[in-house]
Amino acid sequence: MRVVVATIAERSHFLAVVPLAWALRSAGHEVVVASQPELAGAVSAAGLPFAPVGRGDVLARVLRRLRGRSGTMEAVDWHDARTWELPWSELSTHMRHMVTFWWRMVNEPMVGDLVDLCRTWKPDLVVWDPITLCAPVAARACGAAHVRFLWGVDTFARMRGSYLGRMEEQVPEVREDPLGEWLSGLAARYGVEFDEELVVGQATIDQVPDVLRIPVDDRLGVRYLGMRFVPYNGRAVVPDWLRRPAEGRRLCLTLGTSATDRFGGYTLPLGEVLEALG
């Protein structure tokens, strides 16, 4: 079987899917990772074949440019129940900003090349990151099966179901579906019709145990396939000092890699955090 693993150029998102990619290769399948050129180093370091698709990562440049500027719209916490109690005009505006300045920005630059890759290489399966919404379009365009791969709880399906629920409560004149409208137009370019399967996949690979899985709207038809979590964070060398017995208590502080990758530094006062821990 031929498998395309498609992800936006986000290193942390890619690292989560490496164990699955290697499991597929170990089972005898052909695997190619498709992403924007910035991810080439991380993919090659993981020992996987890489196919660059699209232009550079526009989002990273925009985030660096906007960092620290005032006047940008404050984001909402989509996990907070109070967000879903906002007036419809405000809620739909936040969703429109989410689609325009995140999902659209990371998918538009890579969709054309990804569709070309899939139509040329003809994979049997496309595995896609939940933000890489151009991937199910490419899968449909070449007749491949496609599944989402989650690296956390399914906040995306939860958000989609909650938004559709609020939208249905509105009178037709004010209903607005920014995600559906954008993804419908994107899919139409390649002869693909929009439906909710393009948002949630034909199936969803989930590493979260059943008891910790958050509920999503049944109307979305999400079908979960459980997978054992296998940690992979890239290559690392254990320093010599860590092998020696500690003179006092040790604390491990992990802040991820996204902030340093995107902004060249942490987005919180690291010195204050270390001082407080000390």
C-alpha positions in Angstrom: 0.0 0.0 0.0 1.2 3.5 -0.7 0.6 6.1 2.0 1.1 9.9 2.0 1.4 11.4 5.4 0.5 15.1 5.0 1.1 17.8 7.5 1.6 21.5 7.7 5.2 22.7 8.4 4.9 22.4 12.1 7.6 20.2 13.6 5.7 19.2 16.8 2.8 18.0 14.7 5.0 15.9 12.5 6.9 14.3 15.4 3.7 12.9 16.8 3.0 10.9 13.6 6.5 9.5 13.2 5.8 6.2 15.1 2.8 5.6 12.9 4.8 6.3 9.7 7.5 3.9 10.8 4.9 1.2 11.8 3.5 1.4 8.3 7.0 1.1 6.8 7.8 -1.8 9.0 4.7 -3.5 7.8 5.9 -3.2 4.3 4.0 -0.2 3.0 5.5 2.7 1.1 5.4 6.0 3.0 6.1 9.5 1.9 5.8 12.6 4.1 4.4 15.6 2.3 4.8 19.1 3.8 6.2 22.5 3.1 10.0 22.7 2.5 10.8 24.0 6.0 10.0 20.5 7.4 12.6 18.7 5.3 15.3 18.5 8.0 13.0 17.1 10.6 11.6 14.5 8.2 15.0 13.4 7.0 16.3 13.2 10.6 13.4 10.8 11.3 14.6 8.6 8.4 11.5 9.1 6.3 11.1 10.0 2.6 10.1 13.6 2.0 8.1 15.3 -0.7 8.2 19.1 -0.5 4.8 20.7 -1.5 3.9 24.3 -1.8 5.7 27.5 -0.9 7.3 28.6 2.4 5.4 28.7 5.6 3.5 32.0 5.4 2.1 31.7 8.9 5.5 31.7 10.6 6.5 35.0 8.8 3.2 36.6 9.7 3.4 35.6 13.4 7.0 37.0 13.6 5.8 40.2 12.1 2.8 40.6 14.4 4.5 39.6 17.6 4.2 42.3 20.2 2.0 44.5 18.1 -1.2 46.0 19.6 -4.5 46.2 17.9 -4.7 42.6 16.8 -7.9 40.8 17.6 -7.8 38.8 20.9 -8.2 35.1 20.4 -10.9 33.2 22.3 -10.6 30.0 24.3 -12.6 27.5 22.2 -12.5 25.1 25.2 -14.2 27.5 27.5 -18.0 27.0 27.7 -18.4 30.8 28.0 -17.1 31.2 24.5 -20.1 29.4 23.1 -22.4 31.8 25.0 -21.0 34.8 23.1 -23.5 36.7 20.8 -23.6 35.1 17.4 -22.1 38.1 15.6 -19.1 38.0 17.8 -18.7 34.2 17.7 -18.9 34.0 13.9 -16.4 36.9 13.7 -13.9 34.9 15.8 -14.5 31.8 13.6 -13.9 33.9 10.5 -10.6 35.1 11.9 -9.6 31.6 12.8 -10.2 30.3 9.3 -8.7 33.3 7.5 -5.6 33.8 9.6 -4.8 30.2 10.4 -6.4 27.4 8.5 -6.5 29.1 5.2 -3.0 30.6 5.6 -1.3 27.3 6.2 -3.3 25.3 3.6 -3.6 27.5 0.5 0.2 27.5 -0.2 0.5 23.7 -0.3 -2.8 22.5 -1.8 -1.9 22.6 -5.5 1.4 20.7 -5.2 -0.2 18.2 -2.8 -3.0 17.4 -5.2 -0.4 17.0 -8.0 1.6 14.6 -5.8 -1.4 12.5 -5.0 -2.6 12.4 -8.6 0.8 11.4 -9.8 2.0 9.0 -7.1 -1.5 7.6 -6.6 -1.5 6.7 -2.9 -4.0 4.2 -1.4 -4.2 6.2 1.8 -3.6 9.8 3.0 -3.0 10.3 6.7 -3.4 13.9 7.6 -2.8 16.3 10.5 -6.2 17.8 11.7 -5.2 21.3 10.6 -4.0 20.1 7.1 -7.4 20.4 5.6 -6.1 20.4 2.0 -5.1 16.7 2.5 -8.6 15.2 2.4 -9.2 17.3 -0.7 -6.1 15.9 -2.3 -7.2 12.4 -1.3 -10.6 12.8 -2.8 -9.1 14.3 -5.9 -7.1 11.1 -6.5 -9.5 8.6 -5.2 -7.5 7.6 -2.0 -8.9 6.8 1.4 -8.0 9.4 4.1 -7.8 9.4 7.9 -7.1 12.2 10.4 -4.3 11.7 12.9 -4.8 13.4 16.3 -1.9 14.5 18.5 -4.2 15.5 21.3 -7.9 15.4 22.3 -10.2 16.1 19.4 -10.8 19.8 20.0 -11.3 20.3 16.3 -14.3 18.1 15.9 -15.7 19.4 19.2 -15.3 23.0 17.9 -16.9 22.1 14.6 -19.9 20.4 16.1 -20.5 23.2 18.7 -20.3 25.9 16.0 -22.7 24.1 13.7 -25.1 23.7 16.6 -25.0 27.5 17.3 -25.4 28.3 13.6 -28.6 26.2 13.3 -30.1 28.3 16.1 -29.8 31.4 14.0 -32.2 32.7 11.4 -31.0 31.9 7.8 -30.2 35.6 7.1 -27.4 35.7 9.6 -26.0 32.2 9.4 -22.3 32.1 8.5 -20.0 29.1 8.1 -16.5 30.4 7.4 -14.9 27.0 7.5 -17.5 25.4 5.2 -17.5 28.3 2.8 -13.7 28.3 2.5 -13.2 24.6 2.3 -16.1 24.3 -0.3 -14.3 26.7 -2.6 -10.9 25.0 -2.1 -12.4 21.6 -2.9 -14.3 22.8 -5.9 -11.0 23.8 -7.6 -10.2 20.1 -7.9 -13.6 18.7 -8.7 -14.4 17.7 -5.1 -17.7 18.4 -3.3 -17.7 19.6 0.3 -19.1 17.6 3.1 -18.2 17.1 6.8 -16.0 14.2 5.9 -13.4 16.7 4.7 -13.3 18.1 8.2 -13.2 14.9 10.3 -11.9 12.3 7.8 -13.3 8.9 6.9 -11.8 7.8 10.2 -9.8 9.4 13.0 -6.7 7.8 14.5 -6.7 8.7 18.2 -4.0 8.0 20.8 -6.1 9.3 23.7 -7.7 6.5 25.8 -11.5 6.1 25.5 -12.1 7.3 29.0 -10.3 10.6 28.3 -11.9 11.2 24.9 -14.0 14.4 24.8 -17.5 14.0 23.4 -18.2 15.4 19.9 -21.4 16.0 17.9 -22.8 12.7 16.6 -23.9 14.5 13.4 -20.3 14.7 12.3 -20.0 10.9 12.1 -16.5 10.8 13.6 -15.2 7.2 13.7 -12.3 6.7 16.1 -9.5 4.2 15.6 -7.4 3.7 18.8 -3.6 3.7 18.6 -1.1 3.1 21.4 0.9 6.2 22.2 4.6 5.9 21.3 6.7 8.9 22.3 9.1 10.4 19.7 10.7 13.8 20.0 13.6 13.5 17.5 17.2 12.8 18.2 18.7 13.8 21.6 21.8 13.2 23.6 21.7 12.7 27.4 24.2 15.1 28.9 26.9 13.7 31.3 25.7 15.7 34.3 22.3 14.1 34.1 23.9 10.7 34.6 25.5 11.7 37.9 23.6 11.5 41.2 21.8 14.7 42.0 23.0 16.8 45.0 19.4 18.0 45.5 16.0 17.7 44.0 15.7 18.0 40.3 12.8 19.5 38.4 12.2 18.9 34.7 10.6 21.9 32.9 9.4 21.3 29.4 8.1 24.2 27.3 7.9 22.5 23.9 9.5 23.7 20.7 6.9 25.8 18.9 7.8 29.1 20.6 11.5 28.8 19.9 10.9 27.5 16.4 8.5 30.3 15.6 9.7 33.3 17.6 13.3 32.5 18.4 12.5 32.5 22.1 9.9 31.7 24.7 6.7 33.6 24.9 6.6 33.6 28.7 9.1 35.1 31.3 11.4 32.1 31.6 13.7 33.8 34.1 10.8 34.4 36.5 9.6 30.8 36.1 13.1 29.4 36.9 13.4 31.8 39.8 10.1 30.7 41.2 10.9 27.0 40.8 14.3 27.6 42.5 
